[in-house]
Amino acid sequence: MSTGELLNVEPLELKFPFELKKQISCSLQLSNKTENHVAFKVKTTNPKKYCVRPNTGLVLPRSTCDVTVTMQAQKEAPPDMLCRDKFLLQSVVISPGIPAKDITPEMFSREPGRVVEECKLKVIYLPPPQPPSSVLEDPNEGASPKVSFDSGSFNRSSEVTRQFANSDDKSSEARSLISKLTNEKNAAIQQRDKIRQEIELLTRGGNKSQGGGVSIVVVIAICLIGLVLGFLMKN
């Protein structure tokens, strides 16, 4: 802020967010801190490039006035984004009865007894605004996950269920067959033990009746019993 005798000017730097082929504007605020009527005039070193509204005007006592500076659309950017353009704001006390439309350039000429206050303003180019991020926020982020079902997943689930059911049926059949075979094996073992006992009884009886010899019938019976036991054990 410039704190002159007549006007406070804010800001002292005209900052333009530079973009090619686009008009860009910024504002100045002039504050009259006196009890006088103060006229102002804005000049620039490059009048074809900028439009100032209003470029001349009147600031009433203890009041403010806004000035808009618009830079015309530019076809190319300056080297290193540096700008050498400057503005000069002149202010002078005038008679209360003079309206703003009657302010002339001669009022800002330096003459004996007339004080013309001046404030120099710089021009600064700001980098162009950054485009929005290409990464879009997921609107469902942070929300509870949703489970969706389609016909394909449902059919696959049904197929898996059927396979498990068939697997359970086969497991039941296998358990039933194992139980059956176990029972048959136990029965065969019991039959084998019973036949062995009978063979021992027959052998002892033959020995007693024939003085230690073995009857041919007994031998044949033993062979047949052995064949039957072998067949049962294999199955």
PyMOL commands that set and color helices and strands:
alter all, ss='L'
color gray80, all
select helices_A, chain A and resi 79-81+100-102+105-108+151-210+216-234
alter helices_A, ss='H'
color red, helices_A
select strands_A, chain A and resi 2-3+7-10+13-17+24-32+37-44+50-53+56-59+64-71+86-94+117-126
alter strands_A, ss='S'
color yellow, strands_A
deselect
rebuild
show_as cartoon
